[in-house]
Amino acid sequence: MNLTKTSLLIACSNPMQLSKFYSLVSDTCILEGINENHYELRNDSRCRISFYKPCSNRDSNRLIPPSVAICFQREASSDPQLVINNWVKEVVSRGGKLIEGPVLETFGAEAWMSDQEDNKFLIFVPFMSS
């Protein structure tokens, strides 16, 4: 069985600055994320908020990805593209819709999905660290 982590995801132009703001609001520490454009806040109740800068080749005028969404993250993989492709098929078979992706990035693979009520969410599989 795969372990799936769940967090709130906030897309922003300056993840460091926004994570600092929310760390003061929530009285939590900032944790480094998977790269220089990703930071996390995590409190004792295991609630996570991730701040990230979307890929630069995305059109900033589009509504997808949304600025705030739920992110579901699977365990790291040496082949995140294969894992995300299978996960997308599973989500679609249960009534979800693929909106964008899957896309392979330097940090892993991601796909934007929506549920039956058109709520957007991200599924993400990071690359396994060497």
FENZI-V888333 format. One record per residue. RES is the residue in one letter. SS is DSSP state (2 for helix, 1 for strand, 0 for the rest). NEAR is the number of other ideal C-beta (glycine too) atoms within 10 Angstrom. Layout:
res=RES ss=SS near=NEAR
res=RES ss=SS near=NEAR
//
This chain:
res=M ss=0 near=3
res=N ss=0 near=9
res=L ss=0 near=7
res=T ss=0 near=12
res=K ss=1 near=13
res=T ss=1 near=13
res=S ss=1 near=20
res=L ss=1 near=14
res=L ss=1 near=23
res=I ss=1 near=20
res=A ss=1 near=18
res=C ss=0 near=18
res=S ss=0 near=10
res=N ss=0 near=12
res=P ss=2 near=23
res=M ss=2 near=16
res=Q ss=2 near=11
res=L ss=2 near=18
res=S ss=2 near=26
res=K ss=2 near=15
res=F ss=2 near=13
res=Y ss=2 near=15
res=S ss=2 near=18
res=L ss=2 near=10
res=V ss=2 near=9
res=S ss=2 near=13
res=D ss=0 near=8
res=T ss=0 near=17
res=C ss=0 near=11
res=I ss=1 near=17
res=L ss=1 near=14
res=E ss=1 near=11
res=G ss=0 near=17
res=I ss=0 near=20
res=N ss=0 near=15
res=E ss=0 near=10
res=N ss=0 near=18
res=H ss=1 near=19
res=Y ss=1 near=26
res=E ss=1 near=20
res=L ss=1 near=23
res=R ss=1 near=16
res=N ss=0 near=12
res=D ss=0 near=6
res=S ss=0 near=6
res=R ss=0 near=9
res=C ss=0 near=13
res=R ss=1 near=17
res=I ss=1 near=21
res=S ss=1 near=25
res=F ss=1 near=26
res=Y ss=1 near=25
res=K ss=0 near=17
res=P ss=0 near=15
res=C ss=0 near=12
res=S ss=0 near=7
res=N ss=0 near=6
res=R ss=0 near=13
res=D ss=0 near=6
res=S ss=0 near=7
res=N ss=0 near=5
res=R ss=0 near=9
res=L ss=0 near=7
res=I ss=0 near=12
res=P ss=0 near=21
res=P ss=0 near=15
res=S ss=0 near=10
res=V ss=1 near=12
res=A ss=1 near=19
res=I ss=1 near=14
res=C ss=1 near=19
res=F ss=1 near=17
res=Q ss=1 near=21
res=R ss=1 near=20
res=E ss=1 near=13
res=A ss=1 near=14
res=S ss=1 near=17
res=S ss=0 near=9
res=D ss=0 near=13
res=P ss=2 near=24
res=Q ss=2 near=15
res=L ss=2 near=13
res=V ss=2 near=21
res=I ss=2 near=23
res=N ss=2 near=16
res=N ss=2 near=12
res=W ss=2 near=22
res=V ss=2 near=18
res=K ss=2 near=11
res=E ss=2 near=11
res=V ss=2 near=19
res=V ss=2 near=12
res=S ss=2 near=8
res=R ss=0 near=9
res=G ss=0 near=9
res=G ss=0 near=17
res=K ss=1 near=13
res=L ss=1 near=15
res=I ss=1 near=15
res=E ss=1 near=15
res=G ss=1 near=19
res=P ss=1 near=21
res=V ss=1 near=15
res=L ss=1 near=15
res=E ss=1 near=15
res=T ss=0 near=8
res=F ss=0 near=17
res=G ss=1 near=22
res=A ss=1 near=25
res=E ss=1 near=24
res=A ss=1 near=21
res=W ss=1 near=19
res=M ss=1 near=22
res=S ss=1 near=16
res=D ss=0 near=14
res=Q ss=0 near=9
res=E ss=0 near=5
res=D ss=0 near=8
res=N ss=0 near=11
res=K ss=1 near=18
res=F ss=1 near=20
res=L ss=1 near=23
res=I ss=1 near=25
res=F ss=1 near=26
res=V ss=1 near=28
res=P ss=1 near=21
res=F ss=1 near=18
res=M ss=0 near=12
res=S ss=0 near=6
res=S ss=0 near=4
//
